[in-house]
Amino acid sequence: MFILVVVAFLLVPLAQQPLAQGLQSEEAIDAIVGSDVKTEETTKENQVERILAAIENTRESAERVRKAFNVETLEIVFLPDLGEEGGEIEKAIEEHDEEIETLRDSIEGSAMFYHAIDSRQILLQDVVAVEFADNENVAIFVTGGER
């Protein structure tokens, strides 16, 4: 009897929180199809403060990506000039490399975010940062040009 109580106690949290969304999930497909996905191409100089702030908040963004199930607007911001040696943004990316990897893992585990970048032929390794303007509006910064 004691074992049943322990097993039931351990299974309750698993039943309440999904571990990851499947790409075939109707809710995930509806969430991304129902969202307004915009793309923009800009230079890193035009977005320095915004990108640096997003990189600084990478740990929190990774957590929010895992918890988000719908967004109103998802903006993908392409940065074709990102990657030059010695730039301020490139240094921040290098300093936050592990956190950015965690963010990429979170995106891969979220059907909504993964489908959004995959539908634009964006590789996870090109994701630099995610900015949550509020709960409903999100920007994903990626290296390279619009595809």
C-alpha positions as semicolon CSV with decimal commas, in nm:
position;residue;x (nm);y (nm);z (nm)
1;M;0,000;0,000;0,000
2;F;0,285;0,239;0,089
3;I;0,447;0,182;-0,250
4;L;0,123;0,277;-0,431
5;V;0,102;0,601;-0,235
6;V;0,466;0,686;-0,317
7;V;0,419;0,606;-0,688
8;A;0,098;0,812;-0,704
9;F;0,273;1,102;-0,529
10;L;0,559;1,092;-0,779
11;L;0,332;1,072;-1,084
12;V;0,108;1,369;-0,997
13;P;0,361;1,637;-1,107
14;L;0,419;1,454;-1,435
15;A;0,050;1,453;-1,516
16;Q;0,019;1,826;-1,454
17;Q;0,305;1,954;-1,666
18;P;0,388;1,843;-2,020
19;L;0,755;1,762;-2,075
20;A;0,764;1,874;-2,438
21;Q;0,521;1,944;-2,716
22;G;0,515;1,704;-3,008
23;L;0,545;1,845;-3,357
24;Q;0,231;1,653;-3,452
25;S;0,029;1,799;-3,165
26;E;-0,282;1,980;-3,293
27;E;-0,245;2,242;-3,019
28;A;0,113;2,314;-3,127
29;I;0,020;2,337;-3,493
30;D;-0,281;2,560;-3,416
31;A;-0,069;2,779;-3,189
32;I;0,193;2,848;-3,454
33;V;-0,049;2,873;-3,745
34;G;-0,266;3,108;-3,539
35;S;0,031;3,325;-3,450
36;D;0,149;3,611;-3,663
37;V;0,504;3,515;-3,771
38;K;0,696;3,810;-3,911
39;T;1,046;3,824;-4,051
40;E;1,281;4,117;-4,068
41;E;1,638;4,160;-4,188
42;T;1,847;4,431;-4,026
43;T;2,203;4,513;-3,930
44;K;2,340;4,436;-3,588
45;E;2,426;4,804;-3,538
46;N;2,057;4,892;-3,559
47;Q;1,974;4,642;-3,283
48;V;2,283;4,644;-3,053
49;E;2,107;4,737;-2,728
50;R;1,812;4,512;-2,797
51;I;2,031;4,210;-2,884
52;L;2,265;4,263;-2,588
53;A;1,968;4,283;-2,351
54;A;1,823;3,963;-2,501
55;I;2,158;3,784;-2,462
56;E;2,183;3,901;-2,100
57;N;1,837;3,751;-2,037
58;T;1,910;3,420;-2,212
59;R;1,866;3,207;-1,901
60;E;1,520;3,354;-1,834
61;S;1,428;3,333;-2,202
62;A;1,513;2,961;-2,212
63;E;1,276;2,906;-1,923
64;R;1,000;3,110;-2,086
65;V;1,041;2,923;-2,418
66;R;0,984;2,596;-2,233
67;K;0,668;2,731;-2,068
68;A;0,515;2,922;-2,362
69;F;0,231;2,753;-2,547
70;N;0,106;3,040;-2,759
71;V;0,219;3,383;-2,866
72;E;0,040;3,659;-3,050
73;T;0,333;3,773;-3,262
74;L;0,658;3,596;-3,332
75;E;0,921;3,803;-3,508
76;I;1,230;3,643;-3,660
77;V;1,507;3,898;-3,693
78;F;1,784;3,805;-3,938
79;L;2,125;3,957;-3,875
80;P;2,339;3,896;-4,185
81;D;2,637;4,096;-4,055
82;L;2,661;3,912;-3,724
83;G;2,982;3,717;-3,673
84;E;3,253;3,973;-3,731
85;E;3,548;3,930;-3,495
86;G;3,569;4,150;-3,190
87;G;3,224;4,304;-3,203
88;E;3,033;4,380;-2,884
89;I;2,752;4,137;-2,968
90;E;2,996;3,862;-3,069
91;K;3,176;3,899;-2,733
92;A;2,844;3,871;-2,548
93;I;2,756;3,559;-2,747
94;E;3,090;3,404;-2,657
95;E;3,047;3,491;-2,287
96;H;2,695;3,340;-2,278
97;D;2,768;3,038;-2,497
98;E;2,641;2,778;-2,249
99;E;2,322;2,970;-2,180
100;I;2,259;3,011;-2,553
101;E;2,299;2,634;-2,597
102;T;2,037;2,585;-2,325
103;L;1,810;2,827;-2,510
104;R;1,854;2,630;-2,832
105;D;1,767;2,309;-2,646
106;S;1,452;2,478;-2,513
107;I;1,354;2,584;-2,865
108;E;1,411;2,231;-2,991
109;G;1,180;2,100;-2,718
110;S;0,903;2,346;-2,802
111;A;0,697;2,251;-3,104
112;M;0,575;2,607;-3,145
113;F;0,918;2,775;-3,150
114;Y;1,091;2,493;-3,333
115;H;0,825;2,486;-3,605
116;A;0,851;2,865;-3,645
117;I;1,225;2,858;-3,714
118;D;1,222;2,531;-3,905
119;S;0,952;2,662;-4,139
120;R;1,196;2,941;-4,234
121;Q;1,488;2,696;-4,285
122;I;1,670;2,834;-3,979
123;L;1,913;2,603;-3,805
124;L;1,911;2,593;-3,425
125;Q;2,281;2,680;-3,425
126;D;2,192;3,013;-3,591
127;V;1,971;3,125;-3,302
128;V;2,151;3,389;-3,097
129;A;1,886;3,518;-2,857
130;V;1,515;3,540;-2,785
131;E;1,341;3,852;-2,662
132;F;1,009;3,840;-2,481
133;A;0,863;4,189;-2,515
134;D;0,569;4,064;-2,312
135;N;0,391;3,731;-2,284
136;E;0,236;3,767;-2,627
137;N;0,517;3,912;-2,842
138;V;0,848;3,737;-2,901
139;A;1,151;3,807;-3,122
140;I;1,409;3,545;-3,220
141;F;1,747;3,682;-3,332
142;V;1,935;3,464;-3,581
143;T;2,259;3,491;-3,775
144;G;2,247;3,510;-4,151
145;G;2,012;3,658;-4,405
146;E;1,646;3,597;-4,473
147;R;1,587;3,271;-4,655
